[in-house]
Amino acid sequence: MKVVVAMLTFRRPADLEVAVPAFLAQLRPLGARLLVVDNDPEGSARAFVDSAGPDVAYVHEPRPGIAAARNRALLEAAGDDVLVFVDDDERPEPGWFDALLATYAATGADVVVGAVVSEYELDPPRWVTQGRFFDRRRLATGTRVDVAATNNLLLDLATVRRLGVGFDERFGLSGGSDTLFTRTLHARGARMVWCDEAVVVDRVPADRMTPEWVLRRARRSGNSASRAELALARGAWSRARVRARYLARGGARVAGGAVRVVQGRLTRSDVTVLVGRRHANRGLGMVGGALGHVVVEYGRG
């Protein structure tokens, strides 16, 4: 079985210097290869990858947007059986790769989704830990799922090719192409399961530990969710139902968030206020997506 692990990167040299050797340490014993997809138009990661040794392949994808880079990884994996996506700011926990492959073999799933846990660059402020703003889902191994991100994702490439699924580049700068990709796989019959022992650590930089970043991410996340559902819908009537559902769901989140904000102000809890604002922003993103508005997260300077 030929396995390739694809690490997408955009101007993060310090992260690459840590991530590449950390992942290689687990890939080498099993004969898997590491592919770095550089989405910087200037190809800034080439020098480092070229110096990292023969175990690491480099490919330059100058077209802007994370969806273009993900599609390039699929293209470069044409001769492989399994593709695993990881991020350049992650580090694998011991046993990560073994667990991912073991769950793939034991379950026969088409997609295996690993766990991601957050680690902070600096000691987080109190509101971050109390509000659990960077906590991620954890599920029992073998649990069926219907959506996933590409930050720790194993794909059976025969299934991906058979179902004819790729990353929609309309989502390249807004984010959410992985949401649509995995929802499409699931809708076309792919079986997706969780592996809770396959853990990667996501390092949260200091510049993300701000209320502004939390609110922006919530709005983008809601926006991507409704836009992905609309993209999956077939026919005018189906799209109308999706719009109506997300207008209602988003509106309910805005209202619920507003109630939480009032509670926070009455109890003088800044954390409760921010939780409410995050709920409301996710709802606003849903409503905006249902109405055709696109929230752009990955703007390029």
Backbone as CSV, one residue per row, in Angstrom:
resi,resn,N_x,N_y,N_z,CA_x,CA_y,CA_z,C_x,C_y,C_z
1,MET,0.844,-1.192,0.000,0.000,0.000,0.000,0.881,1.244,0.000
2,LYS,0.629,2.136,-0.935,1.416,3.362,-1.041,0.667,4.502,-0.370
3,VAL,1.338,5.118,0.613,0.712,6.168,1.410,1.534,7.450,1.296
4,VAL,0.841,8.560,1.060,1.487,9.866,1.033,0.789,10.781,2.033
5,VAL,1.580,11.529,2.777,1.045,12.526,3.708,1.318,13.899,3.113
6,ALA,0.259,14.669,2.883,0.380,15.985,2.259,0.277,17.075,3.312
7,MET,1.274,17.937,3.328,1.306,19.072,4.251,1.254,20.354,3.416
8,LEU,0.156,21.085,3.531,0.011,22.341,2.801,0.646,23.465,3.604
9,THR,1.325,24.386,2.910,1.981,25.462,3.634,1.896,26.772,2.872
10,PHE,1.895,27.867,3.631,1.903,29.211,3.051,2.659,30.135,3.990
11,ARG,3.933,30.374,3.650,4.782,31.324,4.380,4.834,31.062,5.882
12,ARG,5.153,29.825,6.244,5.321,29.458,7.648,6.638,28.698,7.820
13,PRO,7.757,29.328,7.566,9.033,28.610,7.627,9.345,28.044,9.011
14,ALA,9.040,28.793,10.067,9.341,28.311,11.412,8.518,27.075,11.750
15,ASP,7.255,27.046,11.330,6.409,25.874,11.578,6.923,24.664,10.808
16,LEU,7.305,24.866,9.553,7.814,23.751,8.748,9.039,23.117,9.388
17,GLU,9.906,23.930,9.945,11.139,23.413,10.530,10.867,22.453,11.678
18,VAL,9.734,22.598,12.319,9.361,21.697,13.414,8.474,20.564,12.907
19,ALA,7.505,20.894,12.057,6.516,19.903,11.624,7.118,18.819,10.740
20,VAL,7.968,19.201,9.796,8.496,18.218,8.844,9.240,17.083,9.548
21,PRO,10.246,17.358,10.382,10.918,16.230,11.047,10.017,15.447,11.996
22,ALA,9.037,16.133,12.623,8.140,15.436,13.549,7.288,14.406,12.815
23,PHE,6.752,14.781,11.670,5.948,13.826,10.897,6.824,12.753,10.253
24,LEU,7.997,13.143,9.756,8.882,12.167,9.126,9.265,11.043,10.075
25,ALA,9.422,11.372,11.334,9.821,10.360,12.307,8.823,9.216,12.384
26,GLN,7.550,9.505,12.109,6.544,8.451,12.126,6.315,7.830,10.752
27,LEU,6.601,8.563,9.695,6.365,8.047,8.344,7.474,7.111,7.872
28,ARG,8.706,7.431,8.199,9.847,6.666,7.685,9.769,5.168,7.994
29,PRO,9.476,4.775,9.238,9.468,3.334,9.532,8.436,2.548,8.725
30,LEU,7.392,3.222,8.240,6.342,2.540,7.487,6.448,2.784,5.987
31,GLY,7.508,3.451,5.560,7.735,3.634,4.135,6.803,4.620,3.460
32,ALA,6.144,5.475,4.227,5.269,6.494,3.636,6.106,7.721,3.274
33,ARG,5.616,8.502,2.336,6.357,9.694,1.935,5.618,10.953,2.356
34,LEU,6.371,12.019,2.512,5.809,13.314,2.888,5.902,14.254,1.694
35,LEU,4.780,14.891,1.381,4.701,15.843,0.274,4.340,17.206,0.831
36,VAL,5.184,18.213,0.588,4.895,19.586,0.997,4.374,20.342,-0.217
37,VAL,3.164,20.864,-0.100,2.545,21.647,-1.175,2.634,23.116,-0.779
38,ASP,3.455,23.847,-1.497,3.732,25.251,-1.186,2.782,26.137,-1.984
39,ASN,1.901,26.851,-1.266,0.908,27.693,-1.926,1.330,29.156,-2.006
40,ASP,2.586,29.423,-1.665,3.138,30.770,-1.809,3.536,30.991,-3.269
41,PRO,2.988,32.014,-3.942,3.374,32.251,-5.334,4.882,32.379,-5.535
42,GLU,5.596,32.806,-4.498,7.041,32.970,-4.605,7.814,31.683,-4.301
43,GLY,7.098,30.626,-3.922,7.762,29.359,-3.654,8.754,29.411,-2.507
44,SER,8.399,30.091,-1.443,9.356,30.370,-0.364,9.768,29.136,0.434
45,ALA,8.994,28.049,0.364,9.326,26.861,1.158,10.306,25.935,0.451
46,ARG,10.619,26.198,-0.810,11.429,25.258,-1.591,12.799,25.007,-0.970
47,ALA,13.494,26.070,-0.573,14.851,25.912,-0.062,14.879,24.998,1.159
48,PHE,13.935,25.204,2.086,13.927,24.362,3.274,13.623,22.911,2.923
49,VAL,12.590,22.684,2.099,12.207,21.312,1.768,13.335,20.600,1.022
50,ASP,13.989,21.309,0.122,15.099,20.700,-0.621,16.232,20.280,0.308
51,SER,16.368,20.989,1.425,17.438,20.661,2.373,17.020,19.598,3.391
52,ALA,15.742,19.207,3.364,15.226,18.284,4.380,15.524,16.821,4.066
53,GLY,16.032,16.543,2.874,16.413,15.173,2.546,15.467,14.528,1.559
54,PRO,15.828,13.302,1.106,15.067,12.631,0.040,13.707,12.111,0.474
55,ASP,13.426,12.110,1.785,12.130,11.614,2.261,10.998,12.602,2.027
56,VAL,11.334,13.835,1.673,10.319,14.884,1.529,10.285,15.360,0.086
57,ALA,9.091,15.361,-0.495,8.907,15.877,-1.851,8.320,17.280,-1.774
58,TYR,8.649,18.083,-2.753,8.164,19.470,-2.803,7.409,19.690,-4.099
59,VAL,6.292,20.389,-4.005,5.584,20.812,-5.207,5.076,22.233,-4.975
60,HIS,5.159,23.044,-6.002,4.757,24.439,-5.913,3.409,24.608,-6.597
61,GLU,2.422,25.089,-5.840,1.101,25.400,-6.400,0.875,26.905,-6.264
62,PRO,1.179,27.679,-7.317,1.116,29.139,-7.196,-0.291,29.718,-7.232
63,ARG,-1.277,28.944,-7.701,-2.638,29.492,-7.736,-3.109,29.765,-6.315
64,PRO,-3.620,30.955,-6.046,-3.985,31.290,-4.668,-5.191,30.503,-4.173
65,GLY,-5.149,30.160,-2.913,-6.295,29.516,-2.281,-5.991,28.107,-1.826
66,ILE,-6.484,27.780,-0.638,-6.195,26.481,-0.049,-6.833,25.341,-0.836
67,ALA,-7.951,25.603,-1.509,-8.578,24.544,-2.311,-7.690,24.145,-3.480
68,ALA,-7.017,25.116,-4.109,-6.095,24.804,-5.199,-4.949,23.944,-4.696
69,ALA,-4.430,24.247,-3.517,-3.346,23.450,-2.946,-3.810,22.038,-2.615
70,ARG,-5.024,21.911,-2.101,-5.556,20.581,-1.799,-5.747,19.769,-3.074
71,ASN,-6.247,20.396,-4.117,-6.401,19.692,-5.380,-5.059,19.283,-5.964
72,ARG,-4.039,20.111,-5.762,-2.707,19.743,-6.249,-2.196,18.503,-5.512
73,ALA,-2.488,18.420,-4.226,-2.096,17.228,-3.474,-2.774,15.982,-4.037
74,LEU,-4.062,16.095,-4.359,-4.765,14.961,-4.970,-4.117,14.578,-6.293
75,LEU,-3.753,15.554,-7.085,-3.121,15.296,-8.374,-1.769,14.602,-8.192
76,GLU,-0.976,15.083,-7.253,0.352,14.515,-7.029,0.280,13.106,-6.452
77,ALA,-0.871,12.742,-5.869,-1.051,11.413,-5.275,-1.666,10.426,-6.258
78,ALA,-1.585,10.720,-7.534,-2.217,9.870,-8.552,-1.729,8.428,-8.498
79,GLY,-0.492,8.204,-8.079,0.041,6.849,-8.017,-0.034,6.208,-6.650
80,ASP,-0.734,6.832,-5.724,-0.814,6.338,-4.351,-2.176,5.735,-4.051
81,ASP,-2.216,4.983,-2.964,-3.468,4.347,-2.534,-4.173,5.141,-1.445
82,VAL,-3.395,5.794,-0.606,-3.939,6.527,0.546,-3.270,7.889,0.616
83,LEU,-4.079,8.904,0.881,-3.579,10.265,1.088,-4.029,10.742,2.461
84,VAL,-3.088,11.278,3.223,-3.401,11.851,4.535,-3.078,13.333,4.486
85,PHE,-4.052,14.165,4.838,-3.826,15.605,4.918,-3.480,15.994,6.354
86,VAL,-2.454,16.837,6.493,-2.130,17.456,7.785,-1.801,18.923,7.531
87,ASP,-1.724,19.709,8.609,-1.385,21.126,8.502,0.064,21.363,8.895
88,ASP,0.611,22.479,8.434,2.023,22.762,8.710,2.275,23.310,10.109
89,ASP,1.215,23.606,10.865,1.395,24.096,12.235,1.006,23.034,13.264
90,GLU,1.016,21.764,12.835,0.647,20.665,13.717,1.868,19.797,14.045
91,ARG,1.725,19.021,15.122,2.734,18.047,15.518,2.007,16.756,15.872
92,PRO,2.489,15.604,15.372,1.807,14.347,15.699,2.169,13.845,17.088
93,GLU,1.195,13.343,17.803,1.451,12.680,19.071,2.025,11.283,18.784
94,PRO,2.746,10.684,19.737,3.260,9.326,19.528,2.134,8.359,19.151
95,GLY,2.379,7.554,18.133,1.394,6.566,17.706,0.351,7.088,16.757
96,TRP,0.450,8.370,16.384,-0.569,8.966,15.499,-0.739,8.179,14.197
97,PHE,0.345,7.969,13.488,0.257,7.354,12.164,-0.174,5.891,12.254
98,ASP,0.369,5.166,13.228,-0.025,3.769,13.425,-1.527,3.659,13.691
99,ALA,-2.041,4.552,14.537,-3.462,4.501,14.887,-4.343,4.802,13.683
100,LEU,-3.941,5.788,12.891,-4.725,6.152,11.719,-4.817,4.982,10.740
101,LEU,-3.678,4.355,10.467,-3.662,3.233,9.525,-4.370,2.016,10.102
102,ALA,-4.242,1.792,11.403,-4.900,0.648,12.027,-6.414,0.769,11.947
103,THR,-6.940,1.963,12.179,-8.388,2.164,12.087,-8.861,2.000,10.651
104,TYR,-8.081,2.496,9.712,-8.390,2.318,8.287,-8.471,0.841,7.935
105,ALA,-7.511,0.048,8.386,-7.487,-1.377,8.072,-8.603,-2.136,8.796
106,ALA,-8.847,-1.781,10.062,-9.810,-2.529,10.866,-11.252,-2.268,10.462
107,THR,-11.543,-1.047,10.054,-12.929,-0.676,9.757,-13.283,-0.771,8.280
108,GLY,-12.267,-0.726,7.406,-12.554,-0.691,5.975,-13.212,0.600,5.541
109,ALA,-13.071,1.649,6.359,-13.704,2.928,6.035,-13.012,3.575,4.844
110,ASP,-13.754,4.442,4.167,-13.201,5.194,3.050,-12.453,6.434,3.514
111,VAL,-12.831,6.935,4.678,-12.227,8.140,5.255,-12.056,7.906,6.748
112,VAL,-10.880,8.255,7.264,-10.646,8.195,8.710,-10.281,9.596,9.179
113,VAL,-10.973,10.058,10.214,-10.796,11.399,10.747,-10.099,11.297,12.101
114,GLY,-8.927,11.921,12.216,-8.196,11.901,13.474,-8.523,13.097,14.350
115,ALA,-8.095,13.023,15.580,-8.373,14.084,16.557,-7.316,15.180,16.477
116,VAL,-7.743,16.405,16.788,-6.841,17.558,16.853,-7.046,18.217,18.213
117,VAL,-5.947,18.424,18.939,-6.020,19.111,20.226,-5.186,20.382,20.144
118,SER,-5.600,21.375,20.885,-4.935,22.675,20.844,-3.865,22.787,21.912
119,GLU,-2.758,23.385,21.519,-1.677,23.730,22.442,-1.345,25.195,22.203
120,TYR,-1.109,25.953,23.254,-0.973,27.394,23.123,0.490,27.827,23.073
121,GLU,0.773,28.754,22.177,2.124,29.308,22.066,2.542,29.994,23.360
122,LEU,1.604,30.709,23.957,1.819,31.379,25.238,0.729,30.936,26.202
123,ASP,0.953,31.148,27.493,-0.103,30.847,28.459,-1.362,31.606,28.062
124,PRO,-2.482,30.904,27.845,-3.680,31.591,27.373,-4.306,32.438,28.463
125,PRO,-4.954,33.534,28.092,-5.679,34.316,29.089,-6.852,33.518,29.647
126,ARG,-7.337,33.958,30.785,-8.390,33.238,31.492,-9.623,33.009,30.625
127,TRP,-10.002,33.995,29.845,-11.232,33.870,29.059,-11.131,32.766,28.004
128,VAL,-9.923,32.488,27.524,-9.755,31.435,26.517,-10.078,30.073,27.102
129,THR,-9.521,29.780,28.285,-9.746,28.470,28.885,-11.156,28.344,29.457
130,GLN,-11.669,29.415,30.044,-13.021,29.340,30.609,-14.072,29.187,29.520
131,GLY,-13.883,29.867,28.408,-14.852,29.773,27.328,-14.634,28.599,26.407
132,ARG,-13.495,27.899,26.566,-13.167,26.712,25.761,-13.266,27.023,24.262
133,PHE,-12.759,28.175,23.885,-12.918,28.646,22.512,-12.062,27.877,21.502
134,PHE,-11.046,27.168,21.983,-10.188,26.425,21.072,-10.289,24.913,21.293
135,ASP,-11.289,24.492,22.060,-11.531,23.064,22.230,-12.131,22.486,20.954
136,ARG,-11.799,21.233,20.667,-12.311,20.573,19.466,-13.008,19.278,19.869
137,ARG,-13.795,18.758,18.947,-14.586,17.574,19.265,-13.681,16.348,19.449
138,ARG,-14.108,15.454,20.350,-13.490,14.146,20.536,-14.612,13.117,20.535
139,LEU,-14.425,12.053,19.792,-15.438,11.015,19.656,-14.795,9.655,19.880
140,ALA,-15.616,8.673,20.179,-15.104,7.313,20.327,-14.650,6.784,18.972
141,THR,-13.542,6.058,18.981,-13.037,5.478,17.744,-14.089,4.568,17.108
142,GLY,-14.258,4.739,15.812,-15.262,3.973,15.073,-16.574,4.707,14.883
143,THR,-16.742,5.842,15.565,-17.967,6.632,15.402,-18.085,7.122,13.968
144,ARG,-19.265,6.980,13.391,-19.492,7.462,12.028,-19.668,8.980,12.051
145,VAL,-19.062,9.662,11.095,-19.197,11.116,10.971,-19.568,11.447,9.532
146,ASP,-20.052,12.678,9.331,-20.479,13.065,7.987,-19.772,14.315,7.473
147,VAL,-18.832,14.869,8.265,-18.094,16.052,7.838,-16.780,16.097,8.610
148,ALA,-15.758,16.657,7.987,-14.457,16.750,8.651,-13.638,17.838,8.004
149,ALA,-12.631,18.294,8.735,-11.631,19.193,8.186,-10.480,18.361,7.628
150,THR,-9.550,19.017,6.950,-8.413,18.293,6.391,-7.172,18.420,7.269
151,ASN,-7.340,18.766,8.526,-6.170,18.932,9.388,-5.664,17.622,9.985
152,ASN,-6.373,16.525,9.753,-5.944,15.190,10.201,-6.883,14.193,9.560
153,LEU,-6.696,13.976,8.270,-7.712,13.279,7.476,-7.069,12.263,6.539
154,LEU,-7.488,11.009,6.658,-7.021,9.936,5.776,-8.086,9.646,4.730
155,LEU,-7.649,9.550,3.468,-8.561,9.289,2.354,-8.151,8.031,1.604
156,ASP,-9.112,7.155,1.362,-8.906,6.053,0.443,-9.060,6.614,-0.973
157,LEU,-7.951,6.676,-1.699,-7.964,7.390,-2.976,-8.777,6.682,-4.045
158,ALA,-8.891,5.371,-3.979,-9.732,4.666,-4.951,-11.178,5.136,-4.835
159,THR,-11.630,5.347,-3.600,-12.997,5.829,-3.381,-13.155,7.263,-3.867
160,VAL,-12.185,8.116,-3.547,-12.251,9.512,-3.990,-12.324,9.586,-5.511
161,ARG,-11.510,8.784,-6.190,-11.519,8.798,-7.661,-12.822,8.232,-8.201
162,ARG,-13.295,7.150,-7.605,-14.542,6.533,-8.084,-15.719,7.481,-7.945
163,LEU,-15.749,8.229,-6.853,-16.863,9.149,-6.614,-16.674,10.484,-7.320
164,GLY,-15.482,10.723,-7.865,-15.234,11.941,-8.632,-15.317,13.215,-7.823
165,VAL,-14.742,13.194,-6.620,-14.840,14.351,-5.719,-13.505,15.087,-5.668
166,GLY,-13.560,16.406,-5.764,-12.397,17.262,-5.586,-12.781,18.444,-4.728
167,PHE,-11.844,19.357,-4.540,-12.085,20.539,-3.716,-12.571,21.680,-4.595
168,ASP,-13.672,22.294,-4.198,-14.292,23.372,-4.960,-13.489,24.655,-4.758
169,GLU,-12.870,25.146,-5.824,-11.977,26.292,-5.696,-12.711,27.617,-5.537
170,ARG,-14.036,27.602,-5.609,-14.795,28.796,-5.242,-14.665,29.070,-3.745
171,PHE,-14.252,28.043,-2.983,-14.082,28.167,-1.536,-12.618,28.387,-1.168
172,GLY,-11.775,28.663,-2.160,-10.338,28.703,-1.939,-9.876,29.751,-0.964
173,LEU,-10.437,30.955,-1.017,-10.013,32.038,-0.130,-10.975,32.271,1.029
174,SER,-12.132,31.638,0.952,-13.109,31.811,2.033,-12.975,30.737,3.094
175,GLY,-12.322,29.622,2.752,-12.337,28.477,3.644,-13.611,27.683,3.444
176,GLY,-13.619,26.460,3.921,-14.807,25.625,3.820,-14.775,24.613,2.688
177,SER,-13.705,24.610,1.878,-13.656,23.621,0.796,-13.548,22.207,1.354
178,ASP,-12.934,22.048,2.538,-12.876,20.716,3.140,-14.235,20.284,3.673
179,THR,-15.009,21.243,4.181,-16.376,20.931,4.612,-17.194,20.397,3.447
180,LEU,-17.152,21.100,2.322,-17.906,20.668,1.148,-17.371,19.341,0.608
181,PHE,-16.057,19.182,0.579,-15.438,17.960,0.076,-15.909,16.736,0.862
182,THR,-15.812,16.800,2.183,-16.184,15.635,2.986,-17.695,15.422,3.016
183,ARG,-18.474,16.497,2.983,-19.927,16.325,2.911,-20.327,15.675,1.585
184,THR,-19.631,16.032,0.523,-19.918,15.431,-0.778,-19.555,13.950,-0.777
185,LEU,-18.394,13.616,-0.221,-18.024,12.205,-0.116,-19.094,11.419,0.635
186,HIS,-19.522,11.968,1.767,-20.539,11.283,2.567,-21.847,11.153,1.795
187,ALA,-22.252,12.228,1.119,-23.510,12.198,0.375,-23.478,11.174,-0.755
188,ARG,-22.297,10.884,-1.279,-22.164,9.924,-2.389,-21.871,8.508,-1.910
189,GLY,-21.938,8.310,-0.603,-21.856,6.955,-0.086,-20.570,6.558,0.604
190,ALA,-19.592,7.448,0.711,-18.346,7.115,1.403,-18.609,6.953,2.895
191,ARG,-17.925,5.990,3.499,-18.075,5.759,4.935,-16.923,6.434,5.657
192,MET,-17.257,7.307,6.605,-16.284,8.103,7.332,-16.358,7.750,8.810
193,VAL,-15.192,7.432,9.400,-15.172,7.065,10.813,-14.118,7.873,11.551
194,TRP,-14.302,7.970,12.855,-13.408,8.717,13.732,-12.353,7.789,14.321
195,CYS,-11.135,8.311,14.505,-10.080,7.605,15.236,-9.553,8.531,16.316
196,ASP,-9.901,8.258,17.563,-9.548,9.176,18.636,-8.115,8.985,19.132
197,GLU,-7.474,7.880,18.730,-6.087,7.664,19.139,-5.089,8.337,18.197
198,ALA,-5.548,8.732,17.013,-4.669,9.393,16.034,-4.723,10.899,16.289
199,VAL,-3.824,11.374,17.148,-3.902,12.751,17.642,-2.776,13.596,17.046
200,VAL,-3.145,14.769,16.545,-2.152,15.787,16.219,-2.429,17.009,17.092
201,VAL,-1.365,17.727,17.405,-1.463,18.917,18.245,-1.377,20.150,17.361
202,ASP,-2.353,21.015,17.493,-2.394,22.273,16.745,-1.909,23.388,17.670
203,ARG,-0.859,24.067,17.240,-0.289,25.139,18.068,-1.025,26.438,17.792
204,VAL,-1.673,26.982,18.818,-2.438,28.222,18.684,-1.500,29.399,18.916
205,PRO,-1.241,30.211,17.884,-0.333,31.345,18.072,-0.986,32.443,18.900
206,ALA,-0.139,33.299,19.451,-0.643,34.358,20.331,-1.605,35.286,19.618
207,ASP,-1.390,35.524,18.312,-2.244,36.487,17.615,-3.648,35.966,17.353
208,ARG,-3.893,34.681,17.637,-5.255,34.155,17.516,-6.016,34.221,18.832
209,MET,-5.313,34.440,19.911,-5.965,34.461,21.220,-6.533,35.843,21.511
210,THR,-7.423,36.274,20.637,-8.108,37.556,20.798,-9.594,37.351,20.546
211,PRO,-10.447,38.123,21.201,-11.882,38.011,20.917,-12.205,38.264,19.445
212,GLU,-11.469,39.172,18.810,-11.739,39.499,17.407,-11.532,38.285,16.507
213,TRP,-10.454,37.530,16.766,-10.193,36.349,15.946,-11.277,35.292,16.170
214,VAL,-11.657,35.079,17.418,-12.699,34.096,17.742,-13.994,34.433,17.012
215,LEU,-14.355,35.708,16.985,-15.600,36.115,16.339,-15.507,35.990,14.825
216,ARG,-14.362,36.346,14.257,-14.184,36.196,12.799,-14.292,34.737,12.383
217,ARG,-13.639,33.862,13.144,-13.680,32.440,12.812,-15.099,31.880,12.929
218,ALA,-15.838,32.324,13.949,-17.216,31.855,14.113,-18.076,32.262,12.921
219,ARG,-17.907,33.500,12.477,-18.709,33.971,11.343,-18.347,33.216,10.070
220,ARG,-17.043,33.009,9.843,-16.626,32.271,8.658,-17.120,30.831,8.703
221,SER,-17.058,30.220,9.887,-17.492,28.838,10.031,-18.974,28.683,9.697
222,GLY,-19.795,29.593,10.211,-21.222,29.549,9.888,-21.476,29.792,8.418
223,ASN,-20.718,30.725,7.841,-20.854,31.043,6.427,-20.505,29.837,5.561
224,SER,-19.414,29.159,5.888,-18.993,27.992,5.117,-20.012,26.862,5.206
225,ALA,-20.592,26.683,6.395,-21.568,25.602,6.574,-22.771,25.776,5.656
226,SER,-23.338,26.973,5.616,-24.529,27.177,4.787,-24.173,27.170,3.308
227,ARG,-23.014,27.723,2.939,-22.611,27.716,1.533,-22.337,26.299,1.033
228,ALA,-21.748,25.467,1.887,-21.487,24.084,1.495,-22.793,23.327,1.263
229,GLU,-23.766,23.521,2.140,-25.049,22.851,1.968,-25.748,23.313,0.684
230,LEU,-25.645,24.597,0.390,-26.238,25.099,-0.847,-25.547,24.504,-2.074
231,ALA,-24.227,24.375,-2.003,-23.499,23.801,-3.130,-23.874,22.341,-3.353
232,LEU,-24.228,21.634,-2.290,-24.616,20.233,-2.411,-26.038,20.060,-2.930
233,ALA,-26.868,21.069,-2.721,-28.283,20.961,-3.103,-28.439,20.870,-4.619
234,ARG,-29.374,20.066,-5.056,-29.644,19.891,-6.480,-31.058,20.352,-6.806
235,GLY,-31.164,21.330,-7.677,-32.474,21.830,-8.072,-32.894,23.034,-7.256
236,ALA,-33.744,23.852,-7.854,-34.173,25.100,-7.231,-34.922,24.861,-5.923
237,TRP,-35.778,23.833,-5.922,-36.568,23.582,-4.725,-35.676,23.141,-3.565
238,SER,-34.721,22.295,-3.844,-33.796,21.841,-2.809,-32.984,23.007,-2.258
239,ARG,-32.504,23.870,-3.143,-31.731,25.030,-2.682,-32.590,25.971,-1.852
240,ALA,-33.841,26.122,-2.233,-34.746,26.989,-1.470,-34.953,26.449,-0.052
241,ARG,-35.056,25.141,0.065,-35.224,24.539,1.392,-33.975,24.725,2.246
242,VAL,-32.797,24.570,1.620,-31.560,24.782,2.367,-31.466,26.230,2.841
243,ARG,-31.793,27.172,1.956,-31.764,28.587,2.348,-32.700,28.848,3.519
244,ALA,-33.911,28.327,3.416,-34.889,28.545,4.479,-34.403,27.941,5.800
245,ARG,-33.810,26.746,5.710,-33.333,26.084,6.924,-32.217,26.879,7.580
246,TYR,-31.292,27.386,6.784,-30.169,28.122,7.367,-30.555,29.537,7.782
247,LEU,-31.525,30.119,7.122,-32.033,31.404,7.604,-32.666,31.238,8.985
248,ALA,-33.441,30.146,9.136,-34.074,29.892,10.429,-33.038,29.511,11.479
249,ARG,-32.119,28.611,11.117,-31.115,28.156,12.064,-30.179,29.295,12.461
250,GLY,-29.767,30.082,11.476,-28.891,31.209,11.774,-29.594,32.253,12.611
251,GLY,-30.853,32.533,12.282,-31.618,33.496,13.065,-31.770,33.056,14.508
252,ALA,-31.996,31.757,14.715,-32.125,31.234,16.078,-30.817,31.391,16.845
253,ARG,-29.688,31.182,16.165,-28.396,31.358,16.825,-28.152,32.816,17.200
254,VAL,-28.529,33.715,16.307,-28.368,35.138,16.616,-29.199,35.500,17.848
255,ALA,-30.441,35.027,17.867,-31.317,35.339,19.000,-30.788,34.720,20.290
256,GLY,-30.354,33.444,20.211,-29.817,32.779,21.396,-28.548,33.445,21.881
257,GLY,-27.714,33.865,20.939,-26.494,34.565,21.312,-26.780,35.886,21.999
258,ALA,-27.792,36.595,21.505,-28.163,37.876,22.112,-28.631,37.683,23.551
259,VAL,-29.392,36.611,23.776,-29.841,36.313,25.142,-28.638,36.051,26.049
260,ARG,-27.664,35.284,25.515,-26.463,34.977,26.299,-25.672,36.253,26.609
261,VAL,-25.617,37.168,25.657,-24.914,38.428,25.885,-25.576,39.208,27.030
262,VAL,-26.898,39.256,27.017,-27.619,39.966,28.085,-27.335,39.303,29.432
263,GLN,-27.364,37.972,29.465,-27.065,37.261,30.712,-25.658,37.605,31.209
264,GLY,-24.723,37.648,30.275,-23.352,37.964,30.650,-23.209,39.358,31.213
265,ARG,-23.933,40.289,30.618,-23.848,41.661,31.114,-24.486,41.782,32.499
266,LEU,-25.593,41.069,32.702,-26.258,41.123,34.002,-25.400,40.489,35.095
267,THR,-24.663,39.428,34.739,-23.832,38.738,35.730,-22.391,39.230,35.724
268,ARG,-22.121,40.224,34.879,-20.784,40.791,34.752,-19.738,39.739,34.377
269,SER,-20.136,38.863,33.467,-19.246,37.797,32.997,-18.820,38.089,31.564
270,ASP,-17.590,38.541,31.397,-17.090,38.812,30.055,-17.039,37.549,29.195
271,VAL,-16.776,36.406,29.834,-16.710,35.149,29.081,-18.082,34.800,28.517
272,THR,-19.123,34.939,29.328,-20.477,34.647,28.851,-20.859,35.593,27.722
273,VAL,-20.477,36.849,27.824,-20.747,37.803,26.748,-20.084,37.352,25.454
274,LEU,-18.833,36.929,25.540,-18.117,36.520,24.333,-18.690,35.226,23.753
275,VAL,-19.078,34.296,24.617,-19.736,33.073,24.130,-20.999,33.434,23.364
276,GLY,-21.778,34.362,23.914,-22.984,34.800,23.218,-22.675,35.468,21.898
277,ARG,-21.672,36.316,21.878,-21.300,36.983,20.629,-20.807,35.973,19.593
278,ARG,-20.098,34.943,20.053,-19.639,33.921,19.109,-20.831,33.177,18.504
279,HIS,-21.811,32.815,19.335,-23.016,32.162,18.814,-23.707,33.056,17.785
280,ALA,-23.829,34.321,18.122,-24.493,35.254,17.213,-23.724,35.416,15.910
281,ASN,-22.406,35.476,15.995,-21.609,35.631,14.776,-21.694,34.402,13.892
282,ARG,-21.707,33.223,14.499,-21.895,32.018,13.682,-23.254,32.060,12.978
283,GLY,-24.270,32.507,13.711,-25.595,32.634,13.104,-25.620,33.638,11.972
284,LEU,-24.946,34.772,12.157,-24.880,35.771,11.089,-24.174,35.210,9.859
285,GLY,-23.136,34.399,10.092,-22.454,33.762,8.975,-23.371,32.824,8.219
286,MET,-24.184,32.057,8.938,-25.145,31.159,8.304,-26.140,31.929,7.450
287,VAL,-26.668,32.989,8.013,-27.652,33.797,7.288,-27.011,34.406,6.043
288,GLY,-25.793,34.955,6.208,-25.113,35.546,5.069,-24.863,34.535,3.969
289,GLY,-24.409,33.328,4.345,-24.172,32.289,3.353,-25.444,31.888,2.635
290,ALA,-26.546,31.804,3.375,-27.827,31.452,2.758,-28.273,32.498,1.746
291,LEU,-27.855,33.737,1.960,-28.247,34.830,1.063,-27.192,35.112,-0.018
292,GLY,-26.125,34.296,-0.031,-25.123,34.437,-1.079,-23.908,35.256,-0.719
293,HIS,-23.806,35.699,0.527,-22.640,36.483,0.935,-21.485,35.558,1.278
294,VAL,-20.274,35.918,0.874,-19.089,35.103,1.117,-18.170,35.822,2.100
295,VAL,-17.830,35.134,3.189,-16.857,35.659,4.152,-15.482,35.136,3.753
296,VAL,-14.570,36.026,3.445,-13.228,35.634,2.998,-12.291,35.616,4.192
297,GLU,-11.717,34.417,4.456,-10.805,34.290,5.590,-9.354,34.305,5.155
298,TYR,-9.051,33.699,4.025,-7.660,33.548,3.617,-7.248,34.597,2.599
299,GLY,-7.436,35.867,2.958,-7.012,36.941,2.070,-5.504,36.934,1.905
300,ARG,-5.028,37.278,0.734,-3.599,37.276,0.444,-3.096,38.696,0.253
301,GLY,-1.993,39.010,0.953,-1.416,40.331,0.815,-0.409,40.386,-0.301
